[in-house]
């Protein structure tokens, strides 16, 4: 089949393009950046997501069977929603580009768990509580999709916190801190998170093509693993796989003091201090999401937490990161 992926040079996109290629599909990846994986150079077309005429032409000329729209600005550095036009106007352009295609069977739009702040449990698909301009842009992107009158089957999926090969900040940083003995866990705290190993995420995304469109069309669901991981146990598994000492645990007030120091470093210009109050809050707040849609319609994920950690550590070694 012919499959078009926007954002194919990003983290999830790189893994998705790789697995689609292995499966023998004909791929076109649209992204403003070079692919993270050099092996994807042959299927990548560099293009600005706001280049309307270019995007429309690429869709029409390739004429895909399925579309995965992953392209987005995903950092949290923007000051206003206007800084994230790729996540709003970029969605409109993709929707318009679909009109030039003749055989699209399904379109899968990536959103984000940050349409709600961490710890907030939404009561429905359109119960929003964003706390950042990035989250606000993803809310608007979802609303654009729902109100567009798209005539082919579509769905919205919200990746939670996905980790694995080809990742960067923040979870590559987490693995690196464990490897160097710099990750410290709040003493006695068991913190559950609905994270997702990227191998499982890509498995789920590809399996969407096997579902009858009535199963997913018009739906919004979270992309995550079940059951949730527990952060301390996860960190210990990472340390064991790297053959380093398991992380130490210290009282919460010590971590809070370090985080306040990180806040000060950020104020004076450091872009990514190792710990800030925002990151500490994110770390210690439980983040639980309902993975029922994927569980009920596709089944259990193929990789265990231990397998995901092992594969990620092997990738870090092969890439020279550790």
VOGU-3710 file (C-alpha; in Angstrom, 3 decimals, decimal comma):
1> xxxxxxxxxx> 0,000/0,000/0,000  0,972/3,632/-0,409  1,269/5,357/2,949  2,013/9,036/3,530  3,489/10,111/6,857  3,858/13,751/7,859  6,479/14,320/10,525  8,300/11,154/9,496  11,657/12,568/10,624  10,456/12,964/14,208
11> xxxxxxxxxx> 10,690/10,429/17,015  7,498/8,416/16,562  7,566/9,108/12,828  11,062/7,647/12,440  9,981/4,424/14,099  6,748/4,277/12,113  8,469/4,859/8,764  11,022/2,178/9,622  8,395/-0,449/10,379  6,277/0,490/7,360
21> xxxxxxxxxx> 9,344/0,067/5,150  10,071/-3,336/6,699  6,492/-4,361/5,922  7,047/-3,553/2,251  4,782/-0,520/1,929  5,505/2,367/-0,430  6,209/5,360/1,806  6,347/9,123/1,435  7,541/11,015/4,504  6,975/14,784/4,515
31> xxxxxxxxxx> 9,055/16,730/7,023  10,961/20,030/7,169  13,973/18,217/8,651  16,327/15,506/7,453  15,372/12,045/8,736  16,886/10,987/12,050  17,494/7,592/10,481  19,668/8,045/7,369  18,118/4,882/5,917  14,905/6,868/5,379
41> xxxxxxxxxx> 16,473/9,469/3,114  15,046/7,776/0,016  11,437/8,167/1,185  11,715/11,669/2,685  10,680/14,916/1,009  11,792/18,000/2,913  8,945/20,488/2,999  7,632/23,151/5,352  4,325/22,033/6,932  2,906/25,492/6,145
51> xxxxxxxxxx> 3,865/25,286/2,447  0,276/24,899/1,331  0,863/24,500/-2,399  3,752/22,109/-1,825  1,798/19,920/0,608  -1,249/19,795/-1,675  0,926/18,804/-4,628  2,749/16,114/-2,634  -0,519/14,509/-1,517  -2,024/14,632/-4,998
61> xxxxxxxxxx> 1,042/13,248/-6,753  1,588/10,409/-4,256  -2,148/9,621/-3,896  -1,864/7,528/-0,707  -4,074/4,745/0,611  -3,514/5,838/4,233  -2,225/9,005/5,901  -0,566/9,380/9,301  -0,415/13,051/10,272  2,312/13,281/12,909
71> xxxxxxxxxx> 3,839/16,570/11,784  3,826/19,164/14,571  5,870/21,495/16,683  6,146/19,594/19,969  8,432/21,611/22,255  7,113/23,664/25,164  9,220/26,752/24,447  6,593/28,790/22,582  5,098/31,779/24,360  1,694/31,865/22,652
81> xxxxxxxxxx> -0,519/29,580/20,606  0,542/31,589/17,562  4,004/30,061/17,880  2,451/26,687/17,043  0,871/27,401/13,666  2,135/24,039/12,390  -0,307/22,438/14,834  -3,305/24,457/13,687  -2,910/25,819/10,175  -0,790/22,769/9,362
91> xxxxxxxxxx> -3,778/20,561/10,195  -6,045/22,610/7,930  -3,570/22,217/5,070  -3,467/18,429/5,479  -7,265/18,264/5,522  -7,424/20,314/2,337  -4,729/18,120/0,771  -6,899/15,045/1,296  -9,376/16,487/-1,195  -6,834/16,028/-3,978
101> xxxxxxxxxx> -6,450/12,302/-3,276  -8,568/9,623/-4,933  -8,303/6,495/-2,762  -7,602/7,377/0,878  -9,035/4,653/3,127  -8,152/6,238/6,470  -6,425/9,217/8,105  -4,863/9,057/11,559  -4,252/12,437/13,226  -1,784/12,755/16,112
111> xxxxxxxxxx> -2,808/15,028/18,964  -1,246/15,024/22,452  -2,002/14,103/26,050  -1,218/17,751/26,843  -4,663/18,837/25,713  -5,077/18,341/29,469  -2,533/19,209/32,138  -0,810/16,331/33,882  -3,009/14,906/36,622  -6,296/16,121/35,128
121> xxxxxxxxxx> -8,711/13,304/34,296  -10,929/14,398/31,369  -14,589/13,440/31,565  -14,927/13,077/27,803  -13,161/13,509/24,472  -13,786/17,256/24,412  -13,152/17,996/28,083  -9,961/20,046/27,825  -7,620/21,547/30,395  -4,375/22,627/28,670
131> xxxxxxxxxx> -1,703/24,384/30,711  0,688/25,418/27,909  0,426/27,167/24,530  1,479/23,852/22,966  -1,463/22,108/24,628  -3,790/24,885/23,500  -2,605/24,420/19,918  -3,364/20,718/20,098  -6,857/21,443/21,420  -7,451/23,720/18,443
141> xxxxxxxxxx> -6,023/21,079/16,114  -8,487/18,489/17,427  -11,379/20,896/16,996  -10,299/21,645/13,420  -10,348/17,927/12,601  -13,743/17,307/14,211  -15,386/20,278/12,500  -13,866/19,828/9,043  -16,447/17,441/7,608  -13,751/15,002/6,485
151> xxxxxxxxxx> -15,348/12,510/4,099  -12,959/9,586/4,668  -12,580/7,560/7,896  -10,429/9,379/10,453  -9,456/9,303/14,096  -7,468/11,330/16,619  -4,894/9,628/18,821  -3,177/11,227/21,805  0,334/9,907/22,439  1,093/10,042/26,139
161> xxxxxxxxxx> 4,789/10,009/27,065  6,425/7,773/24,476  10,016/6,549/24,803  12,419/4,296/22,928  14,935/4,303/20,053  15,403/7,643/18,255  14,014/9,620/21,207  15,396/12,896/22,547  14,395/15,197/25,419  12,969/14,427/27,936
171> xxxxxxxxxx> 13,120/10,618/28,100  16,521/10,156/26,510  17,678/12,568/29,207  16,040/10,320/31,821  17,893/7,249/30,518  21,168/9,188/30,426  20,704/10,421/33,999  20,155/6,847/35,161  23,274/5,727/33,267  25,381/8,389/35,018
181> xxxxxxxxxx> 23,885/7,844/38,476  22,239/11,269/38,443  18,601/10,252/38,671  17,304/10,431/42,228  13,845/9,122/43,096  11,563/10,591/45,781  11,974/8,250/48,736  9,099/5,850/49,292  6,956/7,197/46,450  5,378/4,836/43,929
191> xxxxxxxxxx> 4,447/6,915/40,897  2,387/5,320/38,127  2,524/6,641/34,576  0,630/5,653/31,428  3,746/5,870/29,290  4,307/3,968/26,057  7,237/2,132/24,492  7,527/3,333/20,896  7,658/-0,218/19,545  4,208/-0,802/21,012
201> xxxxxxxxxx> 2,986/2,595/19,795  4,007/1,854/16,211  2,433/-1,605/16,427  -0,870/-0,031/17,438  -0,692/2,658/14,751  -0,058/0,108/12,020  -2,816/-2,190/13,276  -5,326/0,647/12,841  -5,140/-0,057/9,103  -6,431/-3,589/9,749
211> xxxxxxxxxx> -9,527/-2,419/11,626  -12,858/-1,857/9,933  -13,218/1,929/9,561  -16,421/1,908/11,609  -14,360/0,847/14,625  -12,153/3,951/14,696  -13,763/6,624/12,528  -14,543/9,769/14,489  -12,959/8,387/17,663  -10,369/9,958/19,964
221> xxxxxxxxxx> -8,169/7,720/22,099  -4,896/7,641/24,036  -1,785/5,941/22,658  -0,122/4,292/25,651  0,868/0,967/27,161  -1,124/-1,001/29,685  -0,613/-1,485/32,541  0,987/1,821/33,570  4,639/1,633/34,556  5,910/2,567/38,005
231> xxxxxxxxxx> 8,718/5,102/37,702  11,044/3,675/40,370  10,747/0,138/38,993  11,308/1,464/35,458  14,430/3,339/36,531  15,718/0,183/38,230  15,148/-1,844/35,049  17,055/0,762/33,038  19,953/0,644/35,510  20,015/-3,157/35,443
241> xxxxxxxxxx> 20,043/-3,204/31,627  22,932/-0,716/31,635  24,725/-2,658/34,385  25,004/0,405/36,623  23,903/1,036/40,197  20,189/1,471/40,768  19,042/5,059/41,458  19,249/6,368/44,991  16,150/7,564/46,823  16,106/10,764/48,872
251> xxxxxxxxxx> 13,401/12,717/50,737  11,174/14,870/48,566  12,272/18,167/50,154  15,825/17,639/48,863  14,550/17,210/45,305  12,405/20,312/45,752  15,495/22,316/46,719  17,350/21,084/43,627  14,338/21,976/41,464  14,261/25,526/42,831
261> xxxxxxxxxx> 17,916/25,834/41,885  16,985/24,673/38,380  14,288/27,347/38,235  16,933/29,961/39,005  19,262/28,587/36,310  16,434/28,795/33,807  15,722/32,405/34,783  19,322/33,380/34,064  19,337/31,720/30,666  19,978/27,979/30,931
271> xxxxxxxxxx> 17,620/26,279/28,455  17,319/22,810/29,976  18,363/22,557/33,638  18,406/18,927/34,829  15,532/19,544/37,244  12,997/22,358/37,620  9,827/22,696/39,673  7,801/22,037/36,505  9,686/18,810/35,795  9,562/17,699/39,425
281> xxxxxxxxxx> 5,810/18,217/39,469  5,485/16,219/36,263  7,672/13,460/37,694  5,820/13,054/40,972  2,269/13,475/39,667  0,569/10,246/38,636  -0,424/10,252/34,965  -3,054/7,638/34,191  -4,963/7,358/30,930  -7,526/4,911/29,632
291> xxxxxxxxxx> -6,054/2,563/27,029  -9,298/0,630/26,573  -9,785/1,455/22,888  -6,493/-0,096/21,820  -6,742/-2,969/24,293  -10,269/-3,910/23,253  -9,823/-3,542/19,492  -6,183/-4,526/18,918  -5,087/-6,406/22,021  -2,097/-6,466/24,324
301> xxxxxxxxxx> 1,108/-4,685/23,263  3,794/-6,936/21,738  6,689/-5,728/23,923  6,992/-5,953/27,690  8,501/-3,115/29,701  11,684/-5,144/30,143  11,942/-5,795/26,386  11,386/-2,122/25,614  14,101/-1,084/28,061  16,516/-3,666/26,645
311> xxxxxxxxxx> 15,951/-2,547/23,046  16,307/1,110/24,008  19,558/0,526/25,877  20,933/-1,409/22,893  20,031/1,519/20,632  21,718/3,981/22,989  24,851/1,838/22,859  24,794/1,449/19,077  24,288/5,198/18,604  27,231/6,001/20,866
321> xx> 25,126/7,718/23,519  26,365/5,407/26,292
//
